[in-house]
Amino acid sequence: MLLRSEPFAEVKTMEELLAIAYHMEQEACDNYADLAKRMQREGRADLVPVFEQLAQEEAQHLHNVVNWSERINGARPDLADLQWEPADTFDDEGASSIAPELMGAYRSFSMAVRNEERAFLFWTYIAAQTDRDDLRLAAEQMAREELGHLTTLRAERRRAFHAERAQKTHSRTIPLPELELRFSDLLQSLAARQQGRDSSNLGTAIEAARERAAMLAGGQFDLSPLLRNGVSPDVFGRVVPLCELLLDCYLDYAERLPREVERTRAQAFAGQLVACRSALREALQ
């Protein structure tokens, strides 16, 4: 279910409907612009145009909402008309916090596609809830526009998918035990550079990684779907992205493995990686 909950209040005026549309488009525009800035700071120049494009798309949608409001009501949308805030229609799916090496154009456009799908569902709910023809028609028009955006983004996602698949020749499939041992080596190198700072948390993380590698060497889990397309050198060679990738793998196992004992073990491993991520933030400050 893309929407975590159905809109909990009926929209009663055109002013409120347009204020909601304005709020949603502004939120999306701001989030994509912030992600573009983050990718610039983190050295992912290849993704800056992706998020700038998404921000520009949302800015155009925002402009269309403003024009619609001025045409119907003679004024721009007023957020004071909001009776409630549609808080669950945009989700950056962790893009603002995960290691940028784990982002890519395909993942970015996939996130945008899901947000457009979520917005489409939102407007169909609004249309179904109102008994006013003008509000229903306006909400249905919003839903149709979201479908138009969705078509464009799905095309961009397909192009990104084929482009990234062509680049996978530089990646190789690596089993989890090898990834854990590589992770422990990277942690060891980081601990050695702490120069008198307390590195006990890193020491704990190093031992935990080695213990996970030993347990996994016995074939505890099958190959994670997240690893089937290979691991890029940028992730394999850097401690934070590798930590994030391992965490994603164990969270995936914890959701889908059939046996409870395996899910419980995966949850425990994920908990260790969360603690390790915190230790890494501290060490890299």
C-alpha positions in Angstrom: 0.0 0.0 0.0 1.7 3.2 -1.1 -0.4 5.5 1.1 0.1 4.7 4.8 -3.4 5.9 5.5 -6.3 7.3 3.6 -6.9 11.1 3.9 -8.7 11.4 7.1 -10.8 14.5 6.4 -13.1 15.5 3.5 -12.0 18.5 1.4 -14.9 21.0 1.5 -13.7 24.0 -0.5 -11.9 24.6 -3.8 -9.5 26.9 -1.8 -8.6 24.0 0.5 -8.1 21.6 -2.4 -5.7 24.0 -4.2 -3.9 24.7 -1.0 -3.3 21.0 -0.5 -2.1 20.7 -4.1 0.3 23.7 -3.6 1.6 22.2 -0.3 2.3 18.8 -1.9 4.0 20.2 -5.0 6.1 22.6 -2.9 7.2 19.8 -0.6 8.3 17.6 -3.5 10.1 20.5 -5.1 12.0 21.4 -1.9 12.9 17.8 -1.2 14.3 17.2 -4.7 16.2 20.5 -4.6 17.7 19.5 -1.2 18.7 16.1 -2.6 20.4 17.8 -5.5 22.4 20.0 -3.1 23.3 16.9 -1.0 24.6 15.0 -4.1 26.7 18.1 -5.0 28.2 18.2 -1.5 28.9 14.4 -1.5 30.6 14.4 -4.8 27.9 12.6 -6.8 27.9 15.1 -9.7 26.2 12.4 -11.9 23.1 12.6 -9.7 22.9 16.3 -9.4 21.1 16.7 -12.8 18.7 13.9 -11.9 17.4 15.6 -8.8 17.5 19.1 -10.4 15.4 17.7 -13.2 12.9 16.3 -10.6 12.9 19.6 -8.8 12.2 21.5 -12.1 9.4 19.1 -12.9 7.7 19.8 -9.5 8.4 23.5 -9.9 6.4 23.4 -13.2 3.6 21.5 -11.5 3.6 24.1 -8.7 3.4 26.9 -11.3 0.4 25.1 -12.9 -1.4 24.9 -9.5 -0.8 28.7 -9.0 -2.2 29.5 -12.4 -5.2 27.3 -11.8 -5.9 29.0 -8.5 -5.5 32.5 -10.0 -7.9 31.6 -12.8 -10.5 30.1 -10.5 -10.2 32.2 -7.3 -8.3 35.3 -8.5 -5.5 34.6 -6.0 -2.6 32.3 -5.3 -3.3 29.3 -3.0 -3.2 30.2 0.6 -1.8 27.6 3.0 -4.0 29.1 5.7 -6.8 27.3 4.0 -5.3 24.0 4.9 -7.5 22.2 7.5 -5.1 19.3 7.8 -1.7 18.5 6.3 -1.3 15.6 3.8 1.8 14.3 5.6 2.4 10.9 3.9 2.4 11.6 0.2 6.1 12.3 -0.2 8.8 9.9 0.9 12.5 10.2 0.0 13.0 6.6 1.1 16.2 7.4 3.0 17.9 9.3 0.1 18.6 12.2 2.4 20.6 10.1 4.8 22.0 6.9 3.2 25.4 6.8 1.7 25.3 8.6 -1.7 27.3 5.7 -3.3 24.1 3.6 -2.9 22.1 6.0 -4.9 21.8 5.9 -8.6 19.7 7.4 -11.3 17.4 4.3 -11.5 16.9 4.2 -7.7 16.2 8.0 -7.7 13.7 7.8 -10.5 12.1 4.8 -8.9 11.6 6.8 -5.7 10.0 9.6 -7.8 7.7 7.1 -9.6 6.5 5.8 -6.2 5.8 9.3 -5.0 3.8 10.1 -8.1 1.8 6.9 -7.6 1.2 7.9 -4.0 0.0 11.4 -5.1 -2.3 9.8 -7.7 -3.9 7.6 -5.0 -4.2 10.6 -2.7 -6.2 12.5 -5.3 -8.4 9.5 -6.2 -9.3 9.2 -2.5 -10.1 12.9 -2.3 -12.3 12.6 -5.4 -14.2 9.6 -3.9 -14.8 11.3 -0.6 -16.5 14.5 -1.8 -20.1 14.9 -2.8 -19.4 18.2 -4.6 -19.1 17.8 -8.4 -16.6 20.7 -8.8 -14.3 19.3 -6.1 -14.6 15.8 -7.5 -13.7 17.0 -11.0 -10.8 19.1 -9.7 -9.4 16.1 -7.7 -9.8 13.8 -10.8 -7.9 16.4 -12.8 -5.1 16.4 -10.3 -5.1 12.6 -10.4 -4.8 12.7 -14.3 -1.9 15.1 -14.1 -0.1 12.8 -11.6 -0.6 10.0 -14.2 0.9 12.2 -16.8 3.9 12.9 -14.6 4.1 9.2 -13.8 4.4 8.3 -17.5 7.3 10.7 -18.0 9.1 9.4 -14.9 8.6 5.7 -15.8 10.3 6.4 -19.1 13.2 8.1 -17.4 13.4 5.2 -15.0 13.6 2.7 -17.9 16.4 4.7 -19.5 18.3 4.8 -16.2 17.8 1.0 -15.8 19.4 0.2 -19.1 22.2 2.7 -18.6 23.1 1.2 -15.2 22.8 -2.4 -16.4 25.4 -1.5 -19.1 27.7 -0.2 -16.4 27.4 -3.4 -14.3 30.4 -4.9 -16.2 32.6 -3.0 -13.6 30.8 -4.7 -10.7 31.1 -8.3 -9.4 29.0 -10.5 -7.3 30.4 -10.9 -3.9 29.0 -13.2 -1.2 28.1 -11.8 2.2 31.0 -13.5 4.2 33.5 -11.8 1.9 31.8 -8.5 2.2 31.8 -8.8 6.0 35.5 -9.5 6.0 36.2 -6.6 3.7 34.1 -4.5 6.1 36.1 -5.6 9.1 39.3 -4.6 7.3 38.0 -1.2 6.4 36.9 -0.7 10.1 40.3 -1.8 11.2 42.0 0.8 8.9 39.7 3.5 10.3 40.4 2.5 13.9 44.1 2.7 13.2 43.7 6.3 12.1 41.9 7.5 15.2 45.2 8.8 16.7 44.5 8.4 20.4 40.7 8.8 20.2 38.5 6.2 21.9 38.0 3.5 19.2 36.4 0.9 21.5 33.1 1.1 19.6 34.9 0.4 16.3 36.7 -2.5 18.0 33.3 -4.0 18.9 32.1 -3.5 15.3 35.2 -5.2 13.9 34.7 -8.2 16.1 31.0 -8.3 15.2 31.8 -8.2 11.5 34.2 -11.1 11.8 31.7 -13.1 13.8 29.0 -12.5 11.2 31.4 -13.6 8.4 32.2 -16.8 10.3 28.5 -17.6 10.8 27.6 -16.8 7.2 30.4 -19.0 5.8 28.2 -21.9 6.8 25.6 -20.9 4.3 23.2 -19.3 6.7 21.4 -17.1 4.1 21.1 -17.3 0.3 22.5 -14.7 -1.9 20.7 -11.4 -1.2 18.8 -9.9 -4.1 20.6 -6.7 -3.4 23.9 -8.3 -4.3 22.9 -10.2 -7.5 23.7 -7.3 -9.8 27.2 -7.0 -8.2 28.9 -4.6 -5.9 30.5 -1.5 -7.4 34.2 -0.7 -6.4 33.0 2.6 -4.9 30.9 0.6 -2.3 33.4 -2.3 -1.8 36.2 0.2 -1.1 34.5 2.6 1.3 33.4 1.8 4.9 30.2 3.9 5.1 28.6 2.7 1.9 29.5 -0.9 2.7 27.9 -0.5 6.1 24.8 0.8 4.5 24.7 -2.0 1.9 25.1 -4.7 4.6 22.4 -3.1 6.7 20.0 -3.1 3.7 20.8 -6.8 3.1 20.0 -7.9 6.6 16.8 -5.7 6.8 15.7 -7.5 3.6 16.4 -10.9 5.1 14.5 -9.9 8.2 11.4 -9.2 6.1 11.3 -12.1 3.7 13.1 -15.2 5.1 10.6 -18.0 5.8 12.0 -19.3 9.1 11.7 -17.3 12.3 15.1 -18.3 13.5 16.6 -16.9 10.4 14.6 -13.7 10.5 15.6 -13.2 14.2 19.3 -13.7 13.3 19.0 -11.2 10.4 17.3 -8.7 12.8 20.2 -9.1 15.2 22.7 -8.5 12.5 20.8 -5.4 11.3 20.9 -4.1 14.9 24.6 -4.5 15.0 25.0 -2.6 11.7 22.8 0.2 13.1 25.1 0.5 16.1 28.1 0.4 13.8 26.7 3.1 11.7 26.4 5.3 14.8 30.1 4.5 15.7 31.2 5.4 12.2 29.5 8.8 12.4 31.3 9.5 15.6 34.6 8.3 14.3 34.3 10.3 11.1 33.4 13.6 12.7 
